[in-house]
């Protein structure tokens, strides 16, 4: 039988579940052996299967930071361990904007757009936070030049924020646009839907008609009452000419 001195993390976790009243007296020394800050951060960087059992036994370990402020969240983001990142933020309630000694969140350490999207769009990491040098994550990443595609993504998020949109507003706005009805037509204008054969398609637009349209559209009062009145008259005149040609074609 294995002595308590050599129990590994898996055994500690299993024993804790089956013998909760004895966990404290038996497991504390072994837990301490596995949970110095450097080792915990190493397990986060490696995405070690030993990490989560340790965190469940001692949740405060999720807040571990080394002497430079480097945290488990920084490690998970830097190495792209997405499920660990989600677990730290959602299950262990670690602040997604936790900072290191330079005032940098984990967003400053990401190397892929996928990780940045998870931090920003799923976990609500603040893209506007600046480090001690006064740079945002986008600005620092762009300055370093290694992961410009990440900086470009963060730039689009910053632009949306400046316009009052959230990171997810792009798709939402498109969906709302598709669902919203079209604006009403001006008075005295109707649209009749129908089908047209290839032989009935109109010939090239009359150059004179095109010129009149372009001239009218360039006027300052185009959107005003007088401009719209002349536009209706122009369209009505064009429709009458087309209908006249169609009548002559059918009679002939």
N, C-alpha and C positions, 0 to 999 in steps of 0.2 A: 504494500500500500504506500502511496506517495505521501511524504510528510508535508505539513503545512508550509515548511520553509521553501519548498520547490513548487508550490501550486502555481499554475499559470493563470492568465486572466480568464480563460474559458472556465477553468475550474472554480475560480472565485465567483464568477457570475452565476454559474449553476448552483453552487453551494449557497449563495446569497438568496436565491429564489426558493430553495427547498428548506433552508434553515435561517430565516430572517432574524431570529432572536440571538443567534450566535455569530452573525456576520461581522459585527463590530469587533468582537474580541479576536476572531480568527483572521479576518481579511485585512485589517488596517495596515499591518506591516507590509504585506504583499502589495496592496494597492499603492502605498507610498513608494515602493520600489519601482513601480511602473509609471508613476505619475509626477516625476519632476518635470518642470516646465519644458525643458529642452526635449525630453523624450516624448511628451505629449504633442509638441509641435511637430516632431519628426513623424509621429504616427499620423497626424493630420496631413502632412506633406505626402506621405506614402499611401494615404487612404487605407491605413491598416485596419483589418477586421477586428483588431483588439480595441480600437478606440471607442466605439459606441458602447460596448459593455462597461468600460471604465466610466464613461460619462453618465450612464444610467445609475451606476453605483454611487458616483459622486458628481452630481450635476454642476457644481461650482467650477469644475475643471473646464467646462465649456468656455469660461471667461478667461482662461489662461492667456497671459501675455509675457513675452520675455523682457529683458531689460531695455530693449529698444521699442517696446510696445507692439511688437509683431504678434498677432493673435491667430487663433485657429481659423477664424474667418479669412484673414489675409492669406493663410496657407492654402485653404480650400479653393479660394478664388484664383490664386496665382497658378496652382497646378490643375485647375479645371475639374475639381471633384464636386460636381454639381449636386448630387444627392446629399453629400455631407454638408455642403453649403446650405441647402434648404433645411436640413435637419437642425443645424446650429441655430438658424434664425427662427424657424417656426416652432420646433419642439423645445429647444433649450433657451429660447427668448434672448439670444445674444443680439445686441444692437447691430443692425446691418451697417450702421455708420461708425462703428468702433474705429478709433484712430490709433496710429502708432506715434512714436516720438516726433515724427516730422509733420504730424497733423494730417496724415494721409489715410484715407479709408481703403478698404480692399479693392475698390474700383481703380485705384492707381496701379494695382498690381496685375490686373487681368491681361491676358495675352490673346484672347479670342473674342469675337463678337458674340458668340453663343453665351459665354460666361457673363459678358457685360449685359446682355439682354436679360438673363436670369436675375442679376442683381438689380437692374433698373426696373424692368417691367413686371417681374414677379415679386421681388422682395423690397421694392420701393427704396432702393439706395439713392441718396441725394446727389445728383450730378453737379450741383452748383457749389458744393463744398470746396474750399481752397486749402491747400497745404500751407506750411509756414512760410513758403516762398511767394505766396499769393497766387498760385497756379491751381486751376481746376484739374481734374483727372484728364480731361480732353487735352488741355494745354500742355501738361507735362508729358503725356504719351506722345503727342505730336512733336514736341521739342526733342524728345529722345530718338524719335524716328524709327523705332523697331516695329511697332504695331500700329501703323498709320490707319489701317482699316478700322481698328477699334476707335481711334480718335475721330474718324469720319462718322462712325455710328453715333458716338457721343455728341458730335457736332449737330447731327439732325435732332437729337433729343433736346439739346439746348435751344435750338431754333424753335422747336415746338413749344417749349416752355416760355420763350420770349413772346410768342404769339398767343399765349394763354391756353395752349392745348396740352393735354397729358400725353405720355409716351404711347398710349394705345389709341389716341384720337384719330390716327390716320385711317384705320380700317373702320372705326365707328362712324367717322364723318362720311366715308364712302357709302356705308350701308344706309345712313340716314338720307343721303342724297338720292339713293335709289328708291327709297320708300316714300319720300315726300312727293306730293303731286306737283305737276308742272304749273307755273304761274298762269293765271287766266289770260286769254287773248284780249287784245285791245277791242274796244267797241266796234261793231259793224264788221268784224273779221271772223270768218268761220273756216273750218278745215273739213273737207270731205275726203274720206279715205276710199280708195278704190284700187283696181289693178290696171295695168297698162301692158299691152303687148309690145314686143320689140319694135314693130313697124310703127307704133303710135308714139314712140319716144320723140321728144322735140329735137329739132335740129340745133346747131350751135346757137348760143345766145346772141341775139341781135346786138352788134357792137354799139349801136346808138342807145339801145336800152341799157346796156351795161354802163355806158358813160353817164347816162342820166342818174342811175342808181349810185354810182361812185361820187358824182357831184353832190347829190342830195345827202349822202352819208357824211360827207366832209363838212357840211354846214354846222355851225355852232348850235343852231336851233333844231337840229335833227330830232332830238328827243322831245322837243316842245310840241305844242298843239299844231302849229303851222307846219312843221316838218313832218309830223306823222300824217297830217291831212294830205300833204302832197305825196307821201309815200303810198297811202291808200289809193289815191287817184292813179298813180303810176302803175301799181299792181293791177288795179281794175282794168286799166287800159290794155295792159299786156294780156290779161286773161281774155278779154273780149277779142283781141286779135287772134289768139290761139283758138278760141271757140269758133271764130269765123272761118279759119283755115280748116278746122275739122268738119264743119258743115259743108263747105265746098268739096272737101275730099269725099264725104259720104254721098253727096248729091251726084258728083261726077262719077 
